[in-house]
């Protein structure tokens, strides 16, 4: 027993040493970005959107920055943390990447965090949305969102717009807990009441039995958080159970009405109000150009995961420009702090204190376009330069 424990400890030390030793050399002519994404499984739409957006950005901006060629290496983790960790180890030790990026769900981002710290390379989070993520490594920088940013705002909006009683349905993992807690905090502070609270499994949930409980509770609205990719199934079962006919509205952060799936949700989704960082209908010229280019190349509409990936690779390019191609991880992260730019979603920046994204959050309502007959999240109110409220309220 003693010998086995001694061997395990030695193996662990050797693995850590291998990762630390694998920190990329500064003089290389190629910058390697290890992209760890769920390309299969329930979160596959997240991975495909991010990968597509990175391809589009590199097509528009070239594959060379600061005199170095950018190489993308994609690993599929199917949103399973053990696979994320293995992929990150392989990318750092074998491929000697300069960045790890992607991370479709919070457990994946957290699984990679110690490895980013040990190897001293930036971990660019392009999807996962729990507040604690950037606190887990000084090398993590996020270009997606946090659930606190949108859930607090939709909680305030609901309380101020005649919604008195709400049932909640959230995925049973860290982002779902963030969404629920921050919504409840603001909604109840505004005088609202939560009459039913349900948590559903993250993997392959069947919403139908839970939705019947929601219907029986007779709320004014259901607050929903499910990760990107599951909203279509939720809305299908919401309509099948007749909650739309019962006058029970859907509210929540914008994951439930993700743009790439919205057109397949049917008329039951019309009128759904969400708070979120991005809509394909955002009226800026930059976004119109982005949507047109994405549709042309991939024959689909970009959603918020696409824009998060687009901004993630932009951040990498701009950091390399600031360091003149120096791939020292500490210098790259320092270069990213405080960076500001105009995105298809609107103005964004990286908080120099938390390395988290600061961005506009929009209140949107689903409507059918009179122009092309498609469903869109139409923005009607904006909250500017929202920080991660999960950190500011601690």
C-alpha positions in Angstrom: 0.0 0.0 0.0 2.8 2.4 1.0 4.6 1.7 -2.3 1.5 2.3 -4.4 0.8 5.7 -2.7 4.4 6.7 -3.1 4.3 5.8 -6.8 1.0 7.8 -7.3 2.5 10.8 -5.7 5.6 10.6 -7.8 3.6 10.2 -10.9 1.5 13.2 -10.1 4.6 15.3 -9.4 6.1 14.1 -12.7 2.9 15.0 -14.6 2.9 18.5 -13.1 6.6 18.9 -13.9 5.9 17.8 -17.5 3.1 20.4 -17.9 5.3 23.2 -16.4 8.2 22.1 -18.7 5.9 22.2 -21.7 5.3 25.9 -21.5 5.9 27.0 -25.1 9.2 28.5 -26.3 9.0 32.2 -27.2 11.0 32.0 -30.4 8.6 29.7 -32.3 7.3 30.9 -35.6 3.9 29.3 -35.0 1.4 30.3 -32.3 -0.8 27.2 -31.4 -4.3 27.6 -29.9 -5.7 24.4 -28.4 -9.5 24.6 -28.8 -11.3 22.3 -26.4 -15.0 22.2 -27.3 -18.1 19.9 -27.2 -18.3 18.9 -30.8 -20.5 15.9 -30.0 -23.2 15.3 -27.4 -25.9 17.6 -26.0 -23.7 20.8 -26.2 -22.5 20.2 -29.8 -24.2 23.3 -31.1 -22.0 25.3 -28.8 -18.8 23.8 -30.1 -19.8 24.1 -33.8 -20.7 27.8 -33.4 -17.5 28.7 -31.7 -15.4 26.8 -34.2 -17.3 28.3 -37.1 -16.8 31.8 -35.8 -13.1 31.3 -35.3 -12.8 30.1 -38.9 -14.7 33.2 -40.0 -12.5 35.6 -38.0 -9.3 34.0 -39.4 -10.7 34.1 -43.0 -11.4 37.8 -42.5 -8.2 38.7 -40.7 -5.6 36.2 -41.9 -3.8 33.4 -40.1 -0.7 35.4 -39.3 -0.4 37.9 -36.4 2.7 39.7 -35.2 4.7 37.8 -37.8 3.6 34.4 -36.5 1.3 31.9 -38.1 -1.7 30.9 -36.0 -2.6 27.2 -35.8 -5.9 26.0 -34.3 -5.9 22.4 -32.9 -9.5 21.2 -32.0 -10.2 18.6 -29.4 -13.7 17.3 -28.7 -14.4 16.9 -25.0 -18.2 16.3 -25.4 -18.6 18.6 -22.3 -17.2 15.9 -20.1 -14.7 17.3 -17.6 -12.4 14.2 -17.5 -12.1 14.5 -21.2 -11.4 18.2 -21.0 -8.6 17.6 -18.5 -7.0 14.9 -20.8 -7.4 17.1 -23.8 -5.7 20.0 -22.0 -2.8 17.8 -20.9 -2.3 16.5 -24.4 -2.4 19.9 -25.9 0.0 21.4 -23.4 2.5 18.6 -23.1 2.4 17.0 -26.6 1.3 19.9 -28.9 3.0 22.6 -26.9 0.1 25.1 -27.4 0.4 28.7 -26.4 -3.3 29.0 -25.5 -6.1 26.7 -24.4 -9.5 28.0 -25.3 -13.2 27.1 -25.8 -14.8 25.3 -22.8 -18.5 24.7 -23.5 -19.6 24.2 -19.8 -18.4 25.3 -16.4 -17.1 21.9 -15.2 -14.9 21.8 -18.3 -13.4 25.3 -17.7 -12.7 24.4 -14.1 -11.1 21.1 -15.0 -8.5 22.9 -17.1 -7.8 25.7 -14.7 -5.0 24.1 -12.7 -3.2 23.0 -15.9 -3.3 26.6 -17.2 -1.8 27.8 -13.9 0.9 25.1 -13.9 1.9 25.7 -17.5 1.5 29.5 -17.3 -0.5 29.8 -20.4 -3.8 31.7 -21.0 -7.1 29.9 -20.8 -9.6 31.8 -22.9 -13.2 30.9 -21.8 -15.5 31.4 -24.8 -18.7 29.8 -23.4 -18.9 28.7 -19.7 -20.8 31.2 -17.6 -20.3 30.7 -13.8 -18.9 33.6 -11.9 -16.2 31.7 -10.1 -14.4 30.6 -13.2 -11.9 33.5 -13.5 -11.1 33.1 -9.8 -9.7 29.6 -10.3 -6.6 30.7 -12.2 -4.7 33.9 -12.8 -4.4 32.8 -16.4 -8.2 32.6 -17.2 -9.7 35.4 -19.3 -13.4 35.2 -20.4 -15.1 36.5 -23.5 -18.5 34.9 -23.1 -20.7 36.1 -20.1 -21.7 35.2 -16.6 -25.2 34.1 -15.6 -25.2 36.9 -12.9 -25.0 39.5 -15.6 -28.3 38.5 -17.2 -30.2 36.8 -14.4 -30.1 39.8 -12.1 -31.4 42.1 -14.9 -34.3 39.8 -15.9 -35.2 39.5 -12.2 -35.5 43.2 -11.9 -37.4 43.5 -15.2 -40.0 40.8 -14.2 -40.7 42.4 -10.8 -41.2 45.8 -12.5 -43.4 44.5 -15.3 -46.4 42.9 -13.6 -45.0 39.4 -13.1 -45.9 38.5 -9.5 -45.5 34.7 -9.3 -42.8 32.7 -11.0 -41.9 29.0 -11.1 -38.2 28.3 -11.8 -36.7 25.5 -13.9 -32.9 25.4 -14.0 -30.2 22.9 -15.0 -28.7 21.2 -11.9 -25.1 22.4 -12.1 -23.1 25.5 -11.2 -24.4 27.9 -14.0 -28.0 26.8 -13.2 -27.5 27.6 -9.6 -26.0 31.0 -10.4 -28.9 31.8 -12.7 -31.5 30.7 -10.1 -29.8 32.5 -7.1 -29.3 35.8 -8.8 -32.7 35.8 -10.4 -34.4 35.0 -7.0 -32.3 37.7 -5.2 -33.5 40.5 -7.5 -37.0 39.2 -8.2 -38.0 38.7 -4.6 -36.3 42.0 -3.6 -38.7 43.7 -6.1 -41.7 42.1 -4.5 -42.0 38.9 -6.6 -42.7 35.4 -5.3 -41.2 32.1 -6.3 -44.0 29.5 -6.1 -42.2 26.4 -7.5 -38.6 25.5 -7.9 -37.3 22.6 -10.0 -33.8 21.5 -11.0 -33.4 19.2 -14.0 -30.4 17.0 -14.9 -27.8 18.6 -17.1 -27.4 15.6 -19.5 -30.4 14.6 -21.7 -33.2 16.1 -19.5 -36.9 15.2 -20.0 -38.7 18.4 -19.2 -42.2 17.1 -19.5 -42.9 15.9 -15.9 -41.4 19.1 -14.5 -43.4 21.3 -16.8 -46.6 19.6 -15.5 -45.6 20.7 -12.0 -45.0 24.2 -13.4 -48.5 24.3 -15.0 -50.2 23.1 -11.8 -48.5 25.8 -9.8 -50.2 28.5 -12.0 -47.4 31.0 -12.1 -47.5 34.2 -14.2 -44.2 33.0 -15.8 -41.5 30.3 -15.8 -37.9 31.4 -15.3 -35.8 29.0 -17.3 -32.1 28.4 -17.5 -30.9 25.5 -19.7 -27.5 25.5 -21.5 -27.3 26.5 -25.1 -28.5 23.7 -27.3 -31.3 22.5 -25.0 -33.7 25.4 -25.5 -35.4 23.9 -28.6 -36.4 20.7 -26.7 -37.6 22.8 -23.7 -39.9 25.0 -25.9 -41.2 21.9 -27.7 -42.3 20.3 -24.5 -43.6 23.6 -23.1 -46.0 23.8 -26.0 -46.9 20.1 -25.9 -47.9 20.5 -22.2 -50.1 23.6 -23.1 -48.3 26.1 -20.9 -48.4 28.7 -23.7 -52.2 28.2 -24.0 -52.5 28.6 -20.2 -50.9 32.0 -20.5 -47.7 31.1 -18.6 -44.9 33.2 -20.1 -41.2 32.2 -20.4 -38.5 34.5 -19.1 -34.8 34.0 -18.3 -31.3 34.5 -19.5 -31.1 34.2 -23.3 -29.7 30.7 -23.5 -33.2 29.3 -23.9 -33.8 31.2 -27.1 -30.4 30.8 -28.7 -30.4 32.3 -32.3 -29.1 29.2 -34.0 -32.1 27.1 -32.8 -34.8 29.8 -32.5 -36.4 29.3 -35.9 -37.3 25.7 -35.1 -39.1 26.5 -31.9 -42.5 27.4 -33.4 -45.0 30.1 -32.5 -45.1 29.0 -28.8 -41.8 30.9 -28.3 -43.2 34.2 -29.5 -43.4 36.7 -26.7 -40.6 35.1 -24.6 -38.6 37.8 -22.9 -35.0 37.2 -22.0 -32.0 39.3 -20.9 -28.8 38.5 -22.8 -25.6 39.7 -24.4 -26.3 39.2 -28.1 -29.0 38.9 -30.7 -28.6 38.2 -34.4 -31.0 41.1 -34.8 -28.7 43.5 -33.0 -29.0 46.6 -35.2 -25.4 47.7 -35.6 -23.7 47.6 -39.0 -20.9 45.5 -37.7 -23.4 42.8 -36.6 -25.3 42.9 -39.8 -22.0 42.2 -41.7 -21.1 39.5 -39.2 -24.5 37.7 -39.5 -24.3 38.0 -43.3 -20.8 36.6 -43.5 -21.6 33.7 -41.0 -24.7 32.8 -42.9 -22.9 32.8 -46.2 -20.1 30.5 -44.9 -22.1 28.1 -42.7 -25.7 28.4 -43.9 -27.0 29.1 -40.4 -27.6 32.1 -38.1 -24.9 32.9 -35.5 -25.9 32.8 -31.8 -24.2 34.1 -28.7 -21.7 31.3 -28.6 -20.5 32.2 -32.1 -20.0 35.9 -31.1 -18.2 34.7 -27.9 -15.8 32.6 -30.0 -15.3 35.4 -32.5 -14.4 37.8 -29.7 -12.2 35.1 -28.1 -9.9 34.8 -31.1 -9.9 38.6 -31.6 -8.6 38.9 -28.0 -5.8 36.4 -28.8 -4.8 38.3 -31.9 -4.8 41.6 -30.2 -2.8 40.4 -27.2 -0.2 38.9 -29.6 0.0 42.3 -31.3 0.6 44.1 -28.0 3.4 41.6 -27.0 4.9 41.8 -30.5 4.5 38.1 -30.8 6.0 37.2 -27.4 4.1 34.1 -26.2 5.0 34.3 -22.6 1.7 33.5 -20.9 2.0 36.1 -18.1 2.7 38.9 -20.6 -0.2 37.8 -22.8 -2.7 37.9 -19.8 -1.4 41.3 -18.8 -1.9 42.5 -22.4 -5.5 41.4 -22.3 -6.4 43.2 -19.0 -8.4 46.4 -19.8 -8.6 45.7 -23.5 -11.6 47.3 -25.2 -13.1 46.8 -28.6 -16.3 46.9 -30.7 -17.9 43.5 -31.1 -20.9 42.4 -33.2 -22.7 42.4 -29.8 -21.8 46.0 -29.0 -18.9 47.5 -27.0 -17.0 45.1 -24.7 -13.9 45.1 -22.5 -11.9 42.9 -20.2 -12.1 43.9 -16.6 -8.5 44.5 -15.5 -9.2 43.4 -12.0 -11.2 40.2 -12.6 -10.2 39.3 -16.2 -13.9 38.9 -16.9 -16.0 40.5 -19.7 -17.8 43.8 -19.3 -20.6 44.2 -21.8 -24.1 45.5 -22.6 -27.0 43.3 -21.5 -30.2 43.6 -23.6 -33.8 42.9 -22.8 -35.3 41.1 -25.8 -38.7 39.8 -26.9 -39.1 37.0 -29.5 -41.1 38.2 -32.5 -41.6 37.1 -36.1 -40.0 39.3 -38.7 -42.3 40.9 -41.2 -39.3 41.0 -43.6 -38.2 37.4 -43.8 -40.8 35.6 -41.6 -38.1 34.3 -39.3 -38.1 34.5 -35.5 -35.7 36.9 -33.8 -34.9 38.1 -30.3 -35.8 41.8 -30.7 -33.9 44.1 -28.3 -36.0 46.8 -26.6 -33.9 47.9 -23.6 -30.2 48.0 -22.9 -28.1 48.0 -19.7 -24.7 49.3 -20.6 -21.2 48.1 -19.5 -22.5 45.4 -17.1 -19.7 43.8 -15.0 -20.0 40.4 -13.5 -22.5 41.1 -10.8 -21.7 37.8 -9.2 -18.3 39.3 -8.1 -19.4 42.8 -7.4 -22.0 41.6 -4.9 -19.7 39.4 -3.0 
